[in-house]
Amino acid sequence: MTERPTSPAARAAGGTRNRLIGVLSFVIVVVVAVIVGGVIWSHSQPAGDTGPVAVGAAPAPGAGGKNCTALMTALPAQLAGSARREVIGSPTGVAAWGDPAITLRCGLPTPQELTCSAGLVQLSNANGQPGVLWLQQSEGGQTTYLAADRPVRIAVTLPDNAGTGPIQELSSVISGVLPSTADAQGHICTDGTLHPTVDG
């Protein structure tokens, strides 16, 4: 059986069709690569990095002191997998991570809830060592931990579903930067008086 010769017009049409198929295949490969790359990139980004966050103003007389300055310098870029966020207005002694935001404030005045008889919790640090003594208060779907045994008052507020990981990590950082003001028995008072803070 002999092959029928193709006309120049048919050969040109076939060549055009093959080029179109090649171009479409290339475009599809590029689109798939972009989509896959975007998915991989988005999963590699820290959770909660959503840009600047507003944090309500609060009195912080010790925020500019040496203890808060040392702590703010030591705070991590990521906390429990969430990226640190810019705080609108860049207030001294304030940091935030994730969305919804976990916030830290340093240099606060001593609240009236912190007394010698207040029930305190001590979560182990991320390394398993005894950590900061915290006054824990829950309200409105979030929990605030106030450091009760450091030379400056530090409050960390986090959503109730955040677990204890963030507070354990911050306990490690705080313990590494600021000494405890509790006595050898872990008491934060002497003769019924709270041990004083240095700043604030």
Secondary structure, 3 states (H helix, E strand, C coil): CCCCCCCHHHHHHHHHHHHHHHHHHHHHHHHHHHHHHHHHHHHHCCECCCCCECCCCCCCCCCCCHHHHHHHHHCCCEECCEEEECECCCCCCEEEECCCCEEEEEEECCCCCCCCCCCEEECCCCCCCCCCEEEEEEECCEEEEEECCCCCEEEEEEEHHHCCHHHHHHHHHHHHHCCCCCCCCCCCEECCEECCCCCC
